[in-house]
Each structure stands twice: as structure tokens, then as C-alpha cells.
Amino acid sequence: MDFLRPDLQERLMKEHFEFRKLMEEHRAADLRLSDLQRKPSLSARESLEEVELKKTKLRAKERIYRIVQDASIRGDQ
């Protein structure tokens, strides 16, 4: 995520449970999405899963962004 500095990410991974959980959720969805996108065609179920994975990634990224903003506002940089 381009808005996330490595030093802040490392600190939040250690100190912020929700941040860590969201990062793991985003990464897992991304990995599964990559698996699906390598397939030549998707079943109806896989197509629905693909849409849900994209939504999951977006929700996680939006919440991660808010956590990073809050940390920056508090001066936790």
C-alpha cells in the first residue's frame, strides 16, 4: 500500500491488533484472488468469490488507511 511507510507499518503491526488483523485479511484475500485470476475461466461460485474478495480487500484497505491517518494525526509517526 503506497500510503504506508515501512517504519509505521512495522510499528503498527507490533502494537495495533486491528491493524495487524486487517493486513493479514488483506494479504489472504489478495493471495486467493491471485489464484483465481490465474485460472483460464471461473465457475459461477468462483466469480462470486472473486467479487467478495475484492470487496474484502477494499474494506480492509479503507480501514487500514483510517488507522494510519489516526496514527499520523496523533503524531505516532
N, C-alpha and C positions, 0 to 999 in steps of 0.2 A: 504494500500500500504506500503510495508515493507521499502521502501526507504524514507518515510516521517515521520519525527519526530513530535510528537504531538504538541510541542510548536511552531514549524514552521508552521504546518498546521493551527493551531488556528490563528496565526498572518496573514497568507496569506488569510485565509477565511474572515478576517475582512478588510484587506487592498487591496486585489487584486481581482478586479471584474472578470477577465477572469478565474482566478484560482477557484473562488467560483462557477462560471457557469459550468466549466468543472467537478468539483467534483459532482455537482448536476446532471449533464448529465450522468456521470459515474454511480452514485448511482441509478438513474432512470432506466438506461439500465440493470443494474445488477438485480434490482428487477423484471423487466419484464422477463428477461432471466430465473430467478429462477421460475417464474410462468410457463413458457413454459416447463422447464425441469422437472417439477413435473407431466406433462401430460404423460399418457402412450404412446400416439402416437401424431404426429403433422400432420396437413394438409400441403399441398404444400405451402400455404401462410405463415403459421406459421414457416415452415422450412426456408423460405426466410427471414422472420423477425428475426429468431434466428441468422442467418448468419450476417445480418445487425447490430443487437445488439452487437454481438461480435466485429465487426469492429468499431462500435461507442465507445465501451469500450476501445479498444486498442488505437484508435486515441486520446481519452481523456487522457488516462494514459500516452501516449508518450509526449503529450503537458504538462501535469502536471509535469512530470519528468524534462522537459526542464526548466519550471518556477522555480522549486525547485533548479536545478543546477545553474541557473542565480542568484537566491537569495543567494545561498551559495557562489558563486564567489564574489558577491558584499559585502559579509560579513554581510548579513542581518540575520545571524543565531541568 
